[in-house]
Amino acid sequence: MKKRILLGVDAELSPTVQYTLRTVSDLFEQPQVYLVLLNVIPITQTVATHPGLYMGQAIPATPATWQRSQAEDTLRKARILLQQHGIALDRTEAIVRIGAPADEIVKTAREQGVSLIVIGSRGESFRQRLRRFFVGSISRRVLRMAPCPVMIVVPPVTPRPTDLVLWYEDAIKRYLDENTHALAVFTPLQAAQQFAPPQKKYPGRKEIAAATLALEQLANKGLLCRHDVKGEPRYVND
């Protein structure tokens, strides 16, 4: 009988999630293990004011097309990353859900009959502690409600980089090495977000400028090709 394991995957395929995927592929190499990858599109609710609904009734908002497309693309990349670490594609499944992340993780775990939930933790930085104080912790809520054991993967603490350009260049090169058979297309903003330094969830102008320079250097070295699309540079590994 196959053991089903549920993995939570965020929309950005963050370094924390990438570390979690590598950890899972190392720990669960047995052929009887089946991995269910879940991405939850968090949707805020709007208050209804039109006739037929009482004042204050909440209606779930509909996700934008780009959100679903991003979720599906992220899960595809996650499956490829697992494949490169020895987990065959036929041992993975991708699911997109809409709602509160913790609730959807628990709901999917029940529906799929999984024996273990694996989620990544972003760590104990001041910003993360402050965020948990105001909006709560997804992992803690999952722990309270889960119908099965929960494994929380905490990546090792990485010091803040002193050279942002080198940080982005190394991170992008590492990603290209791990995804040699996949088409990769980067914009400076995309790269700045996907490979952001530790504790920098929302990169600013400094990070975007560093990512731009890193992409240019990789293009000069022949690892990426630059294409200008409507005035915006895009870097492709083909």
C-alpha positions in Angstrom: 0.0 0.0 0.0 1.3 3.4 -1.0 1.9 6.0 1.7 0.5 9.4 0.7 2.3 12.5 1.9 1.0 16.0 1.5 3.4 18.9 0.8 2.4 22.5 1.0 3.9 24.6 -1.8 3.7 28.4 -1.8 3.1 30.5 -5.0 6.7 31.8 -5.2 8.4 28.4 -4.8 10.4 30.2 -2.1 13.8 29.1 -0.9 12.1 27.6 2.2 9.8 25.4 0.0 12.7 24.4 -2.3 14.6 23.3 0.8 11.5 21.4 2.0 11.2 19.6 -1.4 14.9 18.6 -1.3 14.5 17.3 2.3 11.4 15.3 1.4 13.1 13.7 -1.6 16.0 12.7 0.6 13.8 11.3 3.4 11.2 9.5 1.3 12.9 7.8 -1.6 10.9 4.5 -1.2 8.8 3.6 -4.2 5.7 3.1 -2.1 5.7 6.8 -1.2 3.3 9.0 -3.2 3.6 12.8 -2.8 0.6 15.2 -3.1 1.7 18.8 -3.8 -0.8 21.5 -2.8 -0.8 25.2 -3.6 -3.5 27.3 -1.9 -4.5 30.5 -3.5 -5.4 32.8 -0.6 -8.6 34.6 -1.3 -10.0 37.5 0.7 -13.7 37.8 1.1 -15.9 40.7 0.1 -19.0 41.9 1.9 -22.3 41.7 -0.1 -24.5 44.7 -0.4 -26.7 43.7 -3.4 -30.3 42.5 -3.0 -30.8 38.9 -2.0 -28.0 38.8 0.6 -28.2 40.3 4.1 -25.8 43.1 5.0 -22.4 41.7 6.1 -22.7 38.4 4.3 -19.3 37.4 3.0 -18.8 36.1 -0.6 -15.6 34.3 -1.5 -13.8 36.3 -4.2 -12.8 34.6 -7.4 -9.0 34.2 -8.0 -7.6 36.0 -11.0 -6.5 34.0 -14.0 -2.9 34.9 -13.4 -3.1 33.5 -9.9 -4.3 30.1 -11.0 -1.7 30.1 -13.9 1.0 31.0 -11.4 -0.1 28.2 -9.0 -0.1 25.6 -11.8 3.3 26.7 -13.0 4.8 26.6 -9.5 3.5 23.1 -8.9 4.9 22.0 -12.3 8.3 23.4 -11.3 8.1 21.7 -7.9 7.3 18.3 -9.5 10.3 18.8 -11.9 12.6 19.6 -8.9 11.4 16.4 -7.1 12.0 14.4 -10.3 15.6 15.7 -10.4 16.0 14.5 -6.9 14.9 11.0 -7.7 11.1 11.2 -7.3 9.4 10.0 -10.5 6.6 12.2 -11.9 4.1 9.3 -11.6 4.7 9.4 -7.8 3.6 13.0 -7.5 0.3 14.8 -8.0 -0.5 18.6 -8.1 -3.6 20.2 -6.6 -4.6 23.8 -6.5 -7.2 25.0 -3.9 -8.7 28.3 -3.0 -9.2 29.6 0.5 -7.4 29.9 3.8 -4.1 28.0 3.5 -4.2 26.1 6.8 -7.8 25.1 6.4 -7.3 23.9 2.8 -4.2 21.9 3.8 -6.2 20.1 6.5 -9.2 19.6 4.3 -7.1 18.2 1.5 -5.2 15.9 3.9 -8.6 14.4 5.0 -9.9 14.0 1.4 -6.6 12.4 0.2 -6.2 10.2 3.2 -2.6 11.2 3.7 -0.5 9.8 6.5 1.8 12.8 6.9 1.6 16.6 6.1 4.9 18.4 5.4 5.2 22.1 5.4 8.1 24.6 5.6 8.6 27.2 8.2 10.0 30.6 7.4 11.9 30.8 10.6 12.1 32.9 13.7 13.2 36.3 12.4 11.6 39.4 14.1 9.5 40.0 10.9 8.2 36.5 11.0 7.4 36.7 14.7 5.6 40.0 14.2 3.6 38.6 11.3 2.5 35.6 13.3 1.5 37.9 16.1 -1.0 39.7 13.9 -2.2 37.1 11.4 -1.3 33.8 13.0 0.9 30.9 11.9 -0.2 28.6 9.2 2.0 25.8 10.6 0.6 26.1 14.1 -3.0 26.1 12.8 -2.3 23.0 10.7 -0.7 21.3 13.8 -3.9 22.0 15.8 -6.4 20.7 13.2 -4.5 18.1 11.2 -5.9 14.5 11.1 -2.4 13.0 10.9 1.2 13.8 12.0 2.7 17.0 10.7 6.4 17.5 9.8 7.6 21.1 9.8 10.8 21.7 7.9 13.0 24.6 9.1 15.8 25.6 6.7 19.2 26.4 8.2 19.8 30.0 9.0 21.6 31.7 6.1 23.5 34.9 6.9 22.5 38.0 5.0 24.5 38.4 1.8 27.1 41.1 1.6 27.1 41.1 -2.2 23.6 41.1 -3.5 24.6 40.7 -7.1 26.7 37.6 -6.3 23.9 36.3 -4.2 21.4 36.5 -7.1 23.9 35.2 -9.6 24.7 32.1 -7.5 21.0 31.5 -6.7 19.9 31.7 -10.4 22.8 29.5 -11.5 21.9 26.9 -8.9 18.3 26.9 -10.1 19.4 26.5 -13.7 21.6 23.6 -12.7 18.7 21.9 -10.9 16.3 22.5 -13.8 18.4 21.8 -16.9 15.4 20.3 -18.8 12.9 23.0 -18.0 12.4 26.3 -19.8 13.2 29.2 -17.5 12.1 32.7 -18.2 13.1 35.5 -15.8 12.3 39.2 -15.6 14.4 41.2 -13.1 11.4 41.5 -10.8 10.6 37.8 -11.0 14.2 36.9 -10.2 14.4 39.4 -7.3 11.3 37.8 -5.8 12.0 34.2 -6.4 15.6 34.3 -5.2 15.2 36.9 -2.5 17.8 36.9 0.3 16.7 35.5 3.7 14.0 37.4 5.6 13.4 39.6 2.5 10.0 38.5 1.3 9.2 41.7 -0.6 12.4 42.8 -2.4 12.8 46.5 -3.0 14.6 48.6 -5.6 18.0 47.5 -4.4 17.2 43.8 -4.8 15.7 44.4 -8.2 18.7 46.3 -9.4 21.0 43.5 -8.1 18.9 40.8 -9.8 19.0 42.8 -13.1 22.8 43.0 -13.0 23.1 39.3 -12.1 20.9 38.4 -15.1 23.0 40.6 -17.4 26.2 38.9 -16.1 24.7 35.4 -16.7 23.6 36.5 -20.2 27.2 37.8 -20.9 28.5 34.4 -19.8 26.2 32.6 -22.2 24.0 30.9 -19.5 21.0 33.0 -20.4 19.7 34.8 -23.5 18.3 38.3 -23.3 15.1 39.2 -25.2 13.4 42.5 -25.0 9.6 42.1 -25.1 7.7 45.4 -25.3 10.6 47.2 -23.8 11.0 44.7 -20.9 14.1 42.5 -20.7 13.5 38.8 -20.3 16.2 36.2 -19.8 15.7 32.7 -21.1 17.9 29.6 -20.7 17.4 28.5 -24.3 
